[in-house]
């Protein structure tokens, strides 16, 4: 098994710690309600712009379905799927 595949498998485990460096593309595992009542839907993708408490939470900037910068617990995020170039 390649190192990359081993890492992907580790991160796919529901109990695996999720760590994302700044500028990583991430996606929500479930919907996320903002303080103003707007809802970011499951699978919404954004860029990590800040890492809090050694990866316990992340500041993520979303562009769709609307622009928002929110703090999201690591347990609500996964690595975004890569798209073909």
N, C-alpha and C positions, 0 to 999 in steps of 0.2 A: 504494500500500500504506500502511495506517495505521501510525503509530508503534508502537502496541500490537502489531499483527500482525508488524512487523519484529522487535520484541523477542522475541516468542514464537518466531519462526523462528530467531533467533540462539540462543536457549536450547535449541531442539530439536536443534541440531547436536551430534553426539557430541563434537566437539573444542571446543565453546564453553565459555568459563569460566562457572561457575555461581556467581552471587552472590545471596544472599537476606538481606534485612534482618531484624532481630529481629522476632519475632511473625509472620513469614511461615509459611504452611502448606506443608510439603514432604512428599514421599513417597519411599520407598526405591526405587531402581532394581533392587536385588537383595536377597536375604536378608542379614541382618546378625546375626552371632553375638556375643552378649554374653560377657563374661569368665566368667560363671557357667554358660555353656552354653546358656542360653535363646536362641531364635531369633526375631528380628523378621522377618516374612515380606516378600517383595517387595510393594510398593505400600502397606506400612504407612505411615500418615500421622501427622505430628506437627508441633509448633510449634517454631520456632527460638527458643531462649532465650539463645543466646550465639553470637558470631561470633569465631572464632580465626584468627590469622595472616592478616588481611586477606581472609578468606573461603576459606582453604584447607580449613578444617574448621568444623563447626557443632555446637553443643550443642543437641540436639533432645529435646523431651519428647514421649513417646508415651503414649497412654492405652490403645490396643488393639493387640494382643490382651492386653496386660498393661501396667501402668505401668512406665515406664523413662525415665531421662534419660541419654543417651549422646552421646559425641562421634563424629560421622560425617564422613568425608572428603567434600568437595564433589562429587567424582566419583561418589559413590554416591547423590546426591540429585537430585530434579527438583521443579519447582513442583507442588504438589498441584492436582488438577483442581477447578475451582470447581463447587459444587453450587448448584442453584436455591434461591432463598430461600423 
